[in-house]
Amino acid sequence: MKKYLFIISWILSLIIAIIFTFENPNQIEVIKNYFNKDKAIYINPEQGEVQRQPGNSFIVQFSKVLSFSEKTSFIIYDEENLNFNVASIEVYTQDGYLLKNTNSKKINLPKNFTREKNGGIKNIFVHDGNKFALISSKNNECFYVSIVSLNNAKELLKTKCLPEKYIDFNGVGSSSIHHENKIYISIGAPEQRSSKIAQLAQDDNSMFGKIIEIDKNDLDQALLKNDSNLNVKIFTKGHRNPQGLTRIEDHFFSVEHGPRGGDELNKIIKNKNYGWPKVSYGTKYFYDTEERIYEVNHEKNQFMEPIFALVPSVGISAVNKCPLILKNYYKKPCLLALSLYGNSLRPGKSLIIYLLNEQMNQVHSVEKIFLRDYLKLRHFVTNSKNELYEDKEGSIYISADNLGIYKISFVDFTN
């Protein structure tokens, strides 16, 4: 009898646990984060098998050089030596670790740092040797985003609380560029299924859905005063989920995820509005109760048109200038992007080459080169200013989610 009572009690406990975790999914994240807070991370240099994939005019050759199981938030390689040394890479992970030379170190972050709702470190940027992070944060039931100094874990900037609980911090995206005496940082609108959060992209009193401008002198002053009121300006607005940001000379470019299609390449121009959530080449998700389509014509609605939109989407993730070997081959302005999952209609896990006109306001050609089904491509290895690193052979290096760092080479060009 006792045996049957025990089995019944166990089954009832299991049912209650399932119901509780279904209705409170964040509690599972809290429990997982508690047990993982001091986890060991294994980093191993690796000479992976060299694989090849054809492009239109060359072969892409790729192999793993560093193995780890994390998702990256930024990867720094500041050595000027063109002989690539895997021990010199600094890998910052989304869950709050610095990986370097086969060692892992927990990053000094404020107590409000949270990994709930797909949160974590969303970007690292560097100024004058000081490192800063854009992170997801939580204070009681207030979810927000903050910029923190990694010197002392001080919050230098805090956004307002997000207005609803339907949050997906993957939507913060984020990247940064340095130009003259300014740093530009993208901050997405991290909606899960919230029209209120999406609308923040059009709200001039919110930092969400914006590319913001930080004067380096203001950043110096905030550090000196240990101040939490860093002065920032809205550079552009109307962005959904800007994942990548780069520049060619004085020309700025961003890539961002669209909804159910409509991944965008945008030319970023000061004070312009890029339309989210009013317009998009994507389609509304099933939880939207209104009609399923967005207004498509950006220009007619007084918004900036993307210079290219991918429909269906590929899960675009990062963008940078093309390496010299591609630029010299094409003899045109050239951007290189990475992609994550994609979908059954248009697989991701690809390199995407955009060839631009000389004014860099039109796309003349797009080439998508699929690598492997298991490679969800996240970040380029760059210097501390997010400028692409190239070794002496002209090879570049990229991260793939939960796998590590891969060397990418472009070889066997068509004459």
MARDO-72920 format. One record per residue (C-alpha): x, y, z; residue number from 1. Coordinates in nm, 4 decimals, m for minus. Example, Ala and Ser with C-alpha at 12.3 -4.5 7.8 and 13.67 -1.06 7.14 Angstrom:
+----------+----------+----------+-----+
!        X !        Y !        Z ! num !
+----------+----------+----------+-----+
!   1.2300 !  m0.4500 !   0.7800 !   1 !
!   1.3670 !  m0.1060 !   0.7140 !   2 !
+----------+----------+----------+-----+
# end
This chain:
+----------+----------+----------+-----+
!        X !        Y !        Z ! num !
+----------+----------+----------+-----+
!   0.0000 !   0.0000 !   0.0000 !   1 !
!   0.2796 !   0.2395 !   0.0949 !   2 !
!   0.4471 !   0.1639 !  m0.2363 !   3 !
!   0.1346 !   0.2667 !  m0.4317 !   4 !
!   0.0907 !   0.5829 !  m0.2215 !   5 !
!   0.4519 !   0.6749 !  m0.2955 !   6 !
!   0.4023 !   0.6231 !  m0.6717 !   7 !
!   0.0791 !   0.8284 !  m0.6703 !   8 !
!   0.2491 !   1.1065 !  m0.4704 !   9 !
!   0.5433 !   1.1047 !  m0.7106 !  10 !
!   0.3137 !   1.1268 !  m1.0146 !  11 !
!   0.1118 !   1.4121 !  m0.8581 !  12 !
!   0.4343 !   1.5990 !  m0.7750 !  13 !
!   0.5524 !   1.5538 !  m1.1322 !  14 !
!   0.2231 !   1.6866 !  m1.2713 !  15 !
!   0.2347 !   1.9898 !  m1.0387 !  16 !
!   0.5959 !   2.0581 !  m1.1375 !  17 !
!   0.5081 !   2.0392 !  m1.5083 !  18 !
!   0.2122 !   2.2767 !  m1.4657 !  19 !
!   0.4182 !   2.5185 !  m1.2566 !  20 !
!   0.7087 !   2.5295 !  m1.4987 !  21 !
!   0.4738 !   2.5680 !  m1.7962 !  22 !
!   0.3066 !   2.8674 !  m1.6356 !  23 !
!   0.6316 !   3.0056 !  m1.4876 !  24 !
!   0.9068 !   2.9289 !  m1.7403 !  25 !
!   1.1369 !   3.1941 !  m1.5944 !  26 !
!   1.1597 !   2.9995 !  m1.2684 !  27 !
!   1.3341 !   2.7208 !  m1.4561 !  28 !
!   1.5799 !   2.9746 !  m1.5918 !  29 !
!   1.6458 !   3.1023 !  m1.2372 !  30 !
!   1.7091 !   2.7494 !  m1.1095 !  31 !
!   1.9355 !   2.6644 !  m1.4046 !  32 !
!   2.1281 !   2.9883 !  m1.3605 !  33 !
!   2.1780 !   2.9155 !  m0.9897 !  34 !
!   2.3362 !   2.5788 !  m1.0545 !  35 !
!   2.5348 !   2.7087 !  m1.3521 !  36 !
!   2.6685 !   3.0226 !  m1.1862 !  37 !
!   3.0097 !   2.8725 !  m1.1200 !  38 !
!   3.0150 !   2.6192 !  m1.4002 !  39 !
!   3.3376 !   2.5091 !  m1.5599 !  40 !
!   3.3813 !   2.6015 !  m1.9244 !  41 !
!   3.6139 !   2.3962 !  m2.1365 !  42 !
!   3.8128 !   2.5766 !  m2.4067 !  43 !
!   4.0330 !   2.3773 !  m2.6370 !  44 !
!   4.2510 !   2.4840 !  m2.9305 !  45 !
!   4.1696 !   2.2547 !  m3.2186 !  46 !
!   4.2945 !   2.1718 !  m3.5640 !  47 !
!   3.9635 !   2.0794 !  m3.7187 !  48 !
!   3.9091 !   1.9117 !  m4.0512 !  49 !
!   3.9330 !   2.1532 !  m4.3434 !  50 !
!   3.5989 !   2.1660 !  m4.5255 !  51 !
!   3.5128 !   2.3327 !  m4.8553 !  52 !
!   3.2013 !   2.4919 !  m4.9974 !  53 !
!   3.1727 !   2.6475 !  m5.3444 !  54 !
!   3.0807 !   3.0103 !  m5.3989 !  55 !
!   3.0062 !   3.1564 !  m5.7390 !  56 !
!   3.3642 !   3.2697 !  m5.8086 !  57 !
!   3.5762 !   3.0980 !  m5.5435 !  58 !
!   3.5834 !   2.8261 !  m5.2788 !  59 !
!   3.5155 !   2.8925 !  m4.9102 !  60 !
!   3.7488 !   2.6842 !  m4.6960 !  61 !
!   3.6725 !   2.6545 !  m4.3236 !  62 !
!   3.7975 !   2.4683 !  m4.0166 !  63 !
!   3.7579 !   2.4909 !  m3.6395 !  64 !
!   4.0475 !   2.6492 !  m3.4464 !  65 !
!   3.8976 !   2.6880 !  m3.0987 !  66 !
!   3.6303 !   2.4788 !  m2.9302 !  67 !
!   3.3885 !   2.5909 !  m2.6552 !  68 !
!   3.0187 !   2.5432 !  m2.5828 !  69 !
!   2.9019 !   2.9023 !  m2.5324 !  70 !
!   2.7307 !   3.1740 !  m2.7382 !  71 !
!   2.9477 !   3.4774 !  m2.7945 !  72 !
!   2.8694 !   3.8443 !  m2.7268 !  73 !
!   3.1976 !   3.9866 !  m2.8654 !  74 !
!   3.5391 !   3.8534 !  m2.9684 !  75 !
!   3.8520 !   4.0700 !  m2.9504 !  76 !
!   4.1818 !   4.0080 !  m3.1249 !  77 !
!   4.3903 !   4.3224 !  m3.0830 !  78 !
!   4.7293 !   4.1887 !  m3.1874 !  79 !
!   4.8684 !   4.3547 !  m3.4992 !  80 !
!   5.0774 !   4.0462 !  m3.5756 !  81 !
!   4.9290 !   3.8811 !  m3.8840 !  82 !
!   5.0366 !   3.5376 !  m3.7620 !  83 !
!   4.7128 !   3.4353 !  m3.5926 !  84 !
!   4.7592 !   3.3103 !  m3.2358 !  85 !
!   4.4527 !   3.1433 !  m3.0859 !  86 !
!   4.5847 !   3.2068 !  m2.7334 !  87 !
!   4.5460 !   3.5836 !  m2.7852 !  88 !
!   4.1701 !   3.5780 !  m2.8549 !  89 !
!   3.9425 !   3.7251 !  m2.5876 !  90 !
!   3.5978 !   3.5637 !  m2.6117 !  91 !
!   3.3146 !   3.7278 !  m2.4183 !  92 !
!   3.0147 !   3.4987 !  m2.3731 !  93 !
!   2.6502 !   3.5915 !  m2.3404 !  94 !
!   2.6192 !   3.4231 !  m2.0026 !  95 !
!   2.8954 !   3.6341 !  m1.8460 !  96 !
!   3.2380 !   3.4739 !  m1.8963 !  97 !
!   3.5671 !   3.5750 !  m2.0496 !  98 !
!   3.7465 !   3.2899 !  m2.2283 !  99 !
!   4.1162 !   3.3314 !  m2.3007 ! 100 !
!   4.4084 !   3.0935 !  m2.3506 ! 101 !
!   4.2093 !   2.7825 !  m2.2451 ! 102 !
!   4.0944 !   2.9553 !  m1.9245 ! 103 !
!   3.7514 !   3.0897 !  m1.8275 ! 104 !
!   3.6856 !   3.3740 !  m1.5877 ! 105 !
!   3.3543 !   3.5041 !  m1.4615 ! 106 !
!   3.3083 !   3.8693 !  m1.5583 ! 107 !
!   3.2449 !   4.1272 !  m1.2857 ! 108 !
!   2.8803 !   4.2224 !  m1.3444 ! 109 !
!   2.6237 !   4.4046 !  m1.1269 ! 110 !
!   2.3805 !   4.2091 !  m0.9118 ! 111 !
!   2.0926 !   4.3114 !  m1.1385 ! 112 !
!   2.2427 !   4.1230 !  m1.4344 ! 113 !
!   1.9946 !   3.8586 !  m1.5495 ! 114 !
!   1.9888 !   3.5725 !  m1.7955 ! 115 !
!   1.6119 !   3.5380 !  m1.7674 ! 116 !
!   1.4104 !   3.5762 !  m2.0868 ! 117 !
!   1.7132 !   3.4943 !  m2.3055 ! 118 !
!   1.9119 !   3.7689 !  m2.1372 ! 119 !
!   2.2848 !   3.8052 !  m2.0877 ! 120 !
!   2.5689 !   4.0179 !  m2.2176 ! 121 !
!   2.4549 !   4.1550 !  m2.5523 ! 122 !
!   2.7621 !   4.3532 !  m2.6526 ! 123 !
!   3.1094 !   4.4539 !  m2.5365 ! 124 !
!   3.2720 !   4.7783 !  m2.6438 ! 125 !
!   3.6098 !   4.9245 !  m2.5547 ! 126 !
!   3.7336 !   5.2803 !  m2.5046 ! 127 !
!   4.0827 !   5.3830 !  m2.3935 ! 128 !
!   4.1516 !   5.0355 !  m2.2570 ! 129 !
!   3.8304 !   5.0287 !  m2.0512 ! 130 !
!   3.5693 !   4.7676 !  m2.1334 ! 131 !
!   3.1946 !   4.8188 !  m2.1163 ! 132 !
!   2.9017 !   4.5817 !  m2.1599 ! 133 !
!   2.5425 !   4.6183 !  m2.2750 ! 134 !
!   2.3489 !   4.3737 !  m2.0569 ! 135 !
!   1.9958 !   4.2657 !  m1.9682 ! 136 !
!   1.9027 !   4.3569 !  m1.6117 ! 137 !
!   1.6284 !   4.2978 !  m1.3591 ! 138 !
!   1.5353 !   4.4826 !  m1.0393 ! 139 !
!   1.2404 !   4.3193 !  m0.8646 ! 140 !
!   0.9910 !   4.2830 !  m1.1528 ! 141 !
!   1.1470 !   4.5575 !  m1.3647 ! 142 !
!   1.3286 !   4.4264 !  m1.6708 ! 143 !
!   1.5563 !   4.6742 !  m1.8465 ! 144 !
!   1.8860 !   4.7105 !  m2.0314 ! 145 !
!   2.1971 !   4.8802 !  m1.8939 ! 146 !
!   2.5469 !   4.9808 !  m1.9958 ! 147 !
!   2.7994 !   4.8848 !  m1.7292 ! 148 !
!   3.1695 !   4.9387 !  m1.6711 ! 149 !
!   3.3526 !   4.6082 !  m1.6376 ! 150 !
!   3.6128 !   4.7830 !  m1.4203 ! 151 !
!   3.3773 !   4.8043 !  m1.1240 ! 152 !
!   3.0398 !   4.6610 !  m1.2372 ! 153 !
!   2.8876 !   5.0116 !  m1.2124 ! 154 !
!   2.5773 !   5.0860 !  m1.4185 ! 155 !
!   2.6497 !   5.3938 !  m1.6299 ! 156 !
!   2.3155 !   5.3926 !  m1.8128 ! 157 !
!   1.9794 !   5.2325 !  m1.7351 ! 158 !
!   1.6817 !   5.2222 !  m1.9674 ! 159 !
!   1.3288 !   5.2514 !  m1.8372 ! 160 !
!   1.1498 !   4.9309 !  m1.7391 ! 161 !
!   1.0000 !   4.7342 !  m2.0241 ! 162 !
!   0.6206 !   4.7793 !  m2.0147 ! 163 !
!   0.5181 !   4.4126 !  m2.0375 ! 164 !
!   0.6372 !   4.0701 !  m1.9280 ! 165 !
!   0.6384 !   3.9310 !  m2.2835 ! 166 !
!   1.0099 !   3.9927 !  m2.3346 ! 167 !
!   1.2759 !   3.8204 !  m2.5405 ! 168 !
!   1.6166 !   3.9773 !  m2.4785 ! 169 !
!   1.7452 !   3.8088 !  m2.7943 ! 170 !
!   1.5707 !   4.1026 !  m2.9577 ! 171 !
!   1.8175 !   4.3490 !  m2.8071 ! 172 !
!   2.0669 !   4.2287 !  m3.0674 ! 173 !
!   2.3417 !   4.4902 !  m3.0543 ! 174 !
!   2.6716 !   4.5812 !  m3.2036 ! 175 !
!   2.8878 !   4.8943 !  m3.2011 ! 176 !
!   3.1189 !   5.1043 !  m3.4139 ! 177 !
!   3.3715 !   5.3768 !  m3.3399 ! 178 !
!   3.3912 !   5.6855 !  m3.5583 ! 179 !
!   3.5894 !   5.9977 !  m3.4781 ! 180 !
!   3.5115 !   6.0753 !  m3.1125 ! 181 !
!   3.1857 !   5.8822 !  m3.0956 ! 182 !
!   3.0701 !   5.5279 !  m3.0239 ! 183 !
!   2.7454 !   5.4078 !  m3.1832 ! 184 !
!   2.5533 !   5.1209 !  m3.0214 ! 185 !
!   2.2422 !   4.9423 !  m3.1464 ! 186 !
!   1.9676 !   4.8477 !  m2.8983 ! 187 !
!   1.6709 !   4.6506 !  m3.0281 ! 188 !
!   1.3123 !   4.6333 !  m2.9051 ! 189 !
!   1.3076 !   4.2970 !  m2.7194 ! 190 !
!   0.9487 !   4.1937 !  m2.7793 ! 191 !
!   0.8348 !   3.8369 !  m2.7436 ! 192 !
!   0.4752 !   3.9049 !  m2.8422 ! 193 !
!   0.4255 !   4.2567 !  m2.7155 ! 194 !
!   0.3016 !   4.5417 !  m2.9331 ! 195 !
!   0.3762 !   4.7804 !  m2.6447 ! 196 !
!   0.7459 !   4.6904 !  m2.6546 ! 197 !
!   0.7537 !   4.7077 !  m3.0343 ! 198 !
!   0.6073 !   5.0603 !  m3.0197 ! 199 !
!   0.9059 !   5.1764 !  m2.8128 ! 200 !
!   1.1069 !   5.1829 !  m3.1369 ! 201 !
!   0.9086 !   5.4968 !  m3.2297 ! 202 !
!   0.9196 !   5.6532 !  m2.8809 ! 203 !
!   1.1808 !   5.9293 !  m2.8459 ! 204 !
!   1.1714 !   5.8834 !  m2.4669 ! 205 !
!   1.2931 !   5.5233 !  m2.4951 ! 206 !
!   1.6334 !   5.3796 !  m2.5868 ! 207 !
!   1.4761 !   5.0619 !  m2.7298 ! 208 !
!   1.4631 !   5.0222 !  m3.1064 ! 209 !
!   1.7387 !   5.2793 !  m3.1536 ! 210 !
!   2.0987 !   5.3282 !  m3.2532 ! 211 !
!   2.2420 !   5.5578 !  m2.9876 ! 212 !
!   2.5430 !   5.7887 !  m2.9980 ! 213 !
!   2.7883 !   5.8226 !  m2.7089 ! 214 !
!   3.0531 !   6.0946 !  m2.6998 ! 215 !
!   3.3793 !   5.9458 !  m2.5706 ! 216 !
!   3.4367 !   6.2555 !  m2.3553 ! 217 !
!   3.1025 !   6.1921 !  m2.1851 ! 218 !
!   3.2049 !   5.8306 !  m2.1296 ! 219 !
!   3.5299 !   5.9476 !  m1.9693 ! 220 !
!   3.3372 !   6.1802 !  m1.7387 ! 221 !
!   3.0924 !   5.9073 !  m1.6380 ! 222 !
!   3.3844 !   5.6833 !  m1.5462 ! 223 !
!   3.5610 !   5.9601 !  m1.3553 ! 224 !
!   3.2506 !   6.0555 !  m1.1573 ! 225 !
!   3.1288 !   5.6960 !  m1.1223 ! 226 !
!   2.8053 !   5.8361 !  m1.2622 ! 227 !
!   2.4940 !   5.6389 !  m1.3626 ! 228 !
!   2.3609 !   5.9148 !  m1.5900 ! 229 !
!   2.5727 !   5.8696 !  m1.9008 ! 230 !
!   2.4665 !   6.1195 !  m2.1645 ! 231 !
!   2.3506 !   5.9502 !  m2.4849 ! 232 !
!   2.1711 !   6.0736 !  m2.7961 ! 233 !
!   1.9347 !   5.8951 !  m3.0310 ! 234 !
!   2.1119 !   5.8652 !  m3.3666 ! 235 !
!   1.8400 !   5.6725 !  m3.5526 ! 236 !
!   1.5124 !   5.5047 !  m3.4547 ! 237 !
!   1.2560 !   5.2570 !  m3.5823 ! 238 !
!   1.4751 !   4.9448 !  m3.5507 ! 239 !
!   1.3404 !   4.6021 !  m3.4550 ! 240 !
!   1.6369 !   4.3813 !  m3.3741 ! 241 !
!   1.9643 !   4.5286 !  m3.5049 ! 242 !
!   2.2188 !   4.2494 !  m3.4804 ! 243 !
!   2.5170 !   4.3956 !  m3.6662 ! 244 !
!   2.6681 !   4.7399 !  m3.7170 ! 245 !
!   2.9711 !   4.8412 !  m3.9225 ! 246 !
!   3.1102 !   5.1216 !  m4.1357 ! 247 !
!   3.2996 !   5.1759 !  m4.4584 ! 248 !
!   3.4790 !   5.5079 !  m4.4179 ! 249 !
!   3.1991 !   5.7542 !  m4.3246 ! 250 !
!   2.9163 !   5.5242 !  m4.4348 ! 251 !
!   2.7327 !   5.3309 !  m4.1593 ! 252 !
!   2.5458 !   5.0013 !  m4.2142 ! 253 !
!   2.3264 !   4.7815 !  m3.9961 ! 254 !
!   2.1620 !   4.4417 !  m4.0362 ! 255 !
!   1.8528 !   4.3462 !  m3.8393 ! 256 !
!   1.6007 !   4.0671 !  m3.8039 ! 257 !
!   1.2581 !   4.1155 !  m3.9526 ! 258 !
!   0.9403 !   3.9350 !  m3.8358 ! 259 !
!   0.8753 !   3.6122 !  m4.0291 ! 260 !
!   1.0904 !   3.7440 !  m4.3098 ! 261 !
!   1.2223 !   4.0848 !  m4.3996 ! 262 !
!   1.5770 !   4.0702 !  m4.2603 ! 263 !
!   1.7190 !   4.4095 !  m4.3520 ! 264 !
!   2.0440 !   4.5678 !  m4.4605 ! 265 !
!   2.0138 !   4.9375 !  m4.3819 ! 266 !
!   2.2331 !   5.2345 !  m4.4561 ! 267 !
!   2.2322 !   5.4285 !  m4.1297 ! 268 !
!   2.1877 !   5.8051 !  m4.1628 ! 269 !
!   2.1619 !   6.0415 !  m3.8677 ! 270 !
!   1.8095 !   6.1321 !  m3.7479 ! 271 !
!   1.6379 !   5.8927 !  m3.9905 ! 272 !
!   1.3456 !   5.6675 !  m3.8969 ! 273 !
!   1.3561 !   5.3065 !  m4.0246 ! 274 !
!   0.9898 !   5.2376 !  m3.9638 ! 275 !
!   0.9529 !   4.9533 !  m3.7143 ! 276 !
!   0.6833 !   4.8526 !  m3.6181 ! 277 !
!   0.4853 !   5.0555 !  m3.8722 ! 278 !
!   0.6396 !   4.9017 !  m4.1842 ! 279 !
!   0.8230 !   4.5812 !  m4.2707 ! 280 !
!   0.8752 !   4.3370 !  m4.5554 ! 281 !
!   0.8071 !   4.0575 !  m4.3055 ! 282 !
!   0.4727 !   3.9140 !  m4.1930 ! 283 !
!   0.2992 !   3.9405 !  m3.8559 ! 284 !
!   0.3191 !   3.6449 !  m3.6196 ! 285 !
!   0.0192 !   3.4292 !  m3.5318 ! 286 !
!  m0.0428 !   3.6078 !  m3.2013 ! 287 !
!  m0.1174 !   3.9402 !  m3.3756 ! 288 !
!  m0.4945 !   3.9859 !  m3.3814 ! 289 !
!  m0.4999 !   4.2425 !  m3.6606 ! 290 !
!  m0.4374 !   4.1748 !  m4.0293 ! 291 !
!  m0.1290 !   3.9630 !  m4.0960 ! 292 !
!   0.0582 !   4.2061 !  m4.3180 ! 293 !
!   0.2543 !   4.5223 !  m4.2469 ! 294 !
!   0.2683 !   4.8282 !  m4.4644 ! 295 !
!   0.5507 !   4.7463 !  m4.7060 ! 296 !
!   0.6226 !   5.0803 !  m4.8701 ! 297 !
!   0.8616 !   5.2551 !  m4.6311 ! 298 !
!   0.9195 !   5.5629 !  m4.8455 ! 299 !
!   0.5484 !   5.6320 !  m4.8962 ! 300 !
!   0.5085 !   5.6275 !  m4.5175 ! 301 !
!   0.8027 !   5.8676 !  m4.4654 ! 302 !
!   1.0447 !   5.6017 !  m4.3447 ! 303 !
!   1.3842 !   5.4934 !  m4.4739 ! 304 !
!   1.3720 !   5.1942 !  m4.7068 ! 305 !
!   1.6219 !   4.9144 !  m4.6409 ! 306 !
!   1.8794 !   4.8981 !  m4.9165 ! 307 !
!   1.8064 !   4.5250 !  m4.9242 ! 308 !
!   1.5505 !   4.2981 !  m4.7533 ! 309 !
!   1.5750 !   3.9190 !  m4.7456 ! 310 !
!   1.2344 !   3.7526 !  m4.7799 ! 311 !
!   1.2180 !   3.4890 !  m4.6420 ! 312 !
!   1.4683 !   3.5735 !  m4.3700 ! 313 !
!   1.7963 !   3.3986 !  m4.2889 ! 314 !
!   1.8378 !   3.5032 !  m3.9242 ! 315 !
!   2.1033 !   3.7614 !  m4.0108 ! 316 !
!   2.3475 !   3.8136 !  m3.7247 ! 317 !
!   2.6571 !   4.0240 !  m3.7960 ! 318 !
!   2.7987 !   4.2480 !  m4.0648 ! 319 !
!   3.1436 !   4.3866 !  m4.1382 ! 320 !
!   3.3543 !   4.5100 !  m4.4252 ! 321 !
!   3.4613 !   4.2399 !  m4.6662 ! 322 !
!   3.8182 !   4.1175 !  m4.6202 ! 323 !
!   4.0690 !   4.2644 !  m4.8638 ! 324 !
!   4.0837 !   3.9477 !  m5.0710 ! 325 !
!   3.7143 !   3.9903 !  m5.1630 ! 326 !
!   3.7299 !   4.3676 !  m5.1976 ! 327 !
!   4.0264 !   4.3407 !  m5.4359 ! 328 !
!   3.8554 !   4.0686 !  m5.6365 ! 329 !
!   3.5239 !   4.2499 !  m5.6818 ! 330 !
!   3.6695 !   4.6036 !  m5.6991 ! 331 !
!   3.3437 !   4.7352 !  m5.5499 ! 332 !
!   3.2292 !   4.8390 !  m5.2020 ! 333 !
!   3.1599 !   4.5105 !  m5.0282 ! 334 !
!   2.9939 !   4.3963 !  m4.7040 ! 335 !
!   3.0072 !   4.0477 !  m4.5502 ! 336 !
!   2.7284 !   3.9228 !  m4.3211 ! 337 !
!   2.6661 !   3.6067 !  m4.1164 ! 338 !
!   2.3422 !   3.4246 !  m4.0427 ! 339 !
!   2.1968 !   3.2009 !  m3.7737 ! 340 !
!   1.9072 !   2.9576 !  m3.8203 ! 341 !
!   1.7093 !   3.0701 !  m4.1220 ! 342 !
!   1.4099 !   2.8501 !  m4.2061 ! 343 !
!   1.2925 !   2.5778 !  m4.4424 ! 344 !
!   1.2384 !   2.8286 !  m4.7229 ! 345 !
!   1.5785 !   2.9962 !  m4.6905 ! 346 !
!   1.8348 !   2.8176 !  m4.4696 ! 347 !
!   2.0679 !   3.0292 !  m4.2596 ! 348 !
!   2.4139 !   2.9129 !  m4.1472 ! 349 !
!   2.5606 !   3.1134 !  m4.4321 ! 350 !
!   2.7979 !   3.3844 !  m4.5412 ! 351 !
!   2.6249 !   3.6664 !  m4.7296 ! 352 !
!   2.8178 !   3.8983 !  m4.9610 ! 353 !
!   2.6618 !   4.2332 !  m5.0527 ! 354 !
!   2.8176 !   4.4257 !  m5.3416 ! 355 !
!   2.7277 !   4.7962 !  m5.3406 ! 356 !
!   2.7416 !   5.0818 !  m5.5864 ! 357 !
!   3.0106 !   5.3485 !  m5.5415 ! 358 !
!   2.7719 !   5.5777 !  m5.3513 ! 359 !
!   2.6974 !   5.2823 !  m5.1204 ! 360 !
!   2.3224 !   5.3413 !  m5.1257 ! 361 !
!   2.2229 !   5.0500 !  m5.3525 ! 362 !
!   2.2920 !   4.6769 !  m5.3510 ! 363 !
!   2.4010 !   4.5460 !  m5.6914 ! 364 !
!   2.4496 !   4.1822 !  m5.5952 ! 365 !
!   2.3805 !   3.9412 !  m5.3091 ! 366 !
!   2.5518 !   3.6032 !  m5.2792 ! 367 !
!   2.4553 !   3.3605 !  m5.0035 ! 368 !
!   2.6994 !   3.0758 !  m4.9380 ! 369 !
!   2.5616 !   2.7997 !  m4.7150 ! 370 !
!   2.8294 !   2.6321 !  m4.5028 ! 371 !
!   2.6931 !   2.3485 !  m4.2856 ! 372 !
!   2.3597 !   2.2784 !  m4.1193 ! 373 !
!   2.5136 !   2.2761 !  m3.7703 ! 374 !
!   2.6905 !   2.6145 !  m3.8040 ! 375 !
!   2.4840 !   2.8994 !  m3.6582 ! 376 !
!   2.7166 !   3.1904 !  m3.7321 ! 377 !
!   2.7203 !   3.4624 !  m3.4659 ! 378 !
!   3.0174 !   3.7048 !  m3.4651 ! 379 !
!   3.3308 !   3.8050 !  m3.6516 ! 380 !
!   3.6614 !   3.8116 !  m3.4692 ! 381 !
!   3.7543 !   4.1812 !  m3.4672 ! 382 !
!   3.9780 !   4.4285 !  m3.2925 ! 383 !
!   3.8410 !   4.6261 !  m2.9973 ! 384 !
!   3.6783 !   4.8760 !  m3.2384 ! 385 !
!   3.4795 !   4.6026 !  m3.4132 ! 386 !
!   3.7034 !   4.6148 !  m3.7228 ! 387 !
!   3.7501 !   4.2838 !  m3.8992 ! 388 !
!   4.0694 !   4.0898 !  m3.8222 ! 389 !
!   4.2525 !   3.9317 !  m4.1177 ! 390 !
!   4.5624 !   3.7146 !  m4.0901 ! 391 !
!   4.8597 !   3.7130 !  m4.3292 ! 392 !
!   4.6778 !   3.4740 !  m4.5650 ! 393 !
!   4.3711 !   3.6981 !  m4.5810 ! 394 !
!   4.1680 !   3.4530 !  m4.3709 ! 395 !
!   3.9063 !   3.5724 !  m4.1236 ! 396 !
!   3.7623 !   3.4115 !  m3.8094 ! 397 !
!   3.4019 !   3.3762 !  m3.6927 ! 398 !
!   3.2100 !   3.2197 !  m3.4038 ! 399 !
!   2.9432 !   2.9521 !  m3.4324 ! 400 !
!   2.6932 !   2.9085 !  m3.1480 ! 401 !
!   2.7947 !   2.6453 !  m2.8908 ! 402 !
!   3.0810 !   2.5195 !  m3.1106 ! 403 !
!   3.3662 !   2.7713 !  m3.1066 ! 404 !
!   3.5760 !   2.9719 !  m3.3530 ! 405 !
!   3.6234 !   2.8838 !  m3.7202 ! 406 !
!   3.8859 !   2.9997 !  m3.9687 ! 407 !
!   3.7358 !   3.1109 !  m4.3021 ! 408 !
!   3.9507 !   3.1326 !  m4.6161 ! 409 !
!   3.8587 !   3.2359 !  m4.9707 ! 410 !
!   4.0603 !   3.0364 !  m5.2250 ! 411 !
!   4.0699 !   2.9169 !  m5.5872 ! 412 !
!   3.9265 !   3.2312 !  m5.7429 ! 413 !
!   3.7985 !   3.2251 !  m6.0992 ! 414 !
!   4.0307 !   3.4270 !  m6.3244 ! 415 !
+----------+----------+----------+-----+
# end
